[in-house]
Amino acid sequence: MPNVTTATRGGRLLLIVVTAVAALVLGLWIGVARAADPRLDEADLALQKAEGLLEAAQSGSTDPKVQDRFDRAVSRAIENVERARARIVDAKDAVDNP
């Protein structure tokens, strides 16, 4: 005849393990369901590349007026890229931390 205490302990242990596994699976599923769209990461990488290219760009002109106009335009473009990257962070945060 089996020991009732041992059978009860085994059943409790099994219940605890099943509950823990179910909670883990549910938590992972919820986390995946709420993860930000990976295309946001791709867009951020593209903007990083654009910013690097802008910083490396050269006007090729020796005229100071042309160089000044070029520098201002590139500076504004870099600012726009930085703002866009900040908005991507905001979008990801809105999904990841509702």
Sequence and secondary structure as in RCSB ss.txt:
>XXXX:A:sequence
MPNVTTATRGGRLLLIVVTAVAALVLGLWIGVARAADPRLDEADLALQKAEGLLEAAQSGSTDPKVQDRFDRAVS
RAIENVERARARIVDAKDAVDNP
>XXXX:A:secstr
   HHHHHHHHHHHHHHHHHHHHHHHHHHHHHHHS  HHHHHHHHHHHHHHHHHHH       HHHHHHHHHHHH
HHHHHHHHHHHHHHHHHHHHH  
